[in-house]
Amino acid sequence: MATVELRFSASPEHVRTARLVAAAVARRAGVHESVLDELRLAVGEACSRAVGLHAVHGLTTPVRVALTEGEKSFSIEVGDDAPSAVPAPRDQSAAEAAEETDELGLAVISGLVDDVEVISDSRGGKIRMSWPTATASLS
């Protein structure tokens, strides 16, 4: 099982790079060409969500992306260091807007990816997504 790891500063301009790397590695892993656009969109949403969470919490740690080629599937895990407990906001409307954006991003990811898992605890969160590879459809 081969894994490519990517870490980037929690800055919106790096999300595009993460999408491009994910698509290139997915193509090499054998993910069908017809789902690469959806994969790029899902990775972009997950990375944008992580960048936004880092900004809301004032974190300077990098966003983590792990791209793993399995025997019959390709998986992507996007990790952040934002605690699941949201601090009491000074401006309630800004916090509400951030929460709505987060929920919308998760809804978009769920619509794009059949196999998705969202994990969150006091140390941070992860979004795990996976797609079948060409070898899985041959079996």
Secondary structure, 3 states (H helix, E strand, C coil): CEEEEEEECCCHHHHHHHHHHHHHHHHHHCECHHHHHHHHHHHHHHHHHHHHHHHHHCCCCCEEEEEEECCCEEEEEEEECCCCCCCCCCCHHHHHHHHHHHHHHHHHHHHHCCEEEEEEECCEEEEEEEEEEHHHHHC
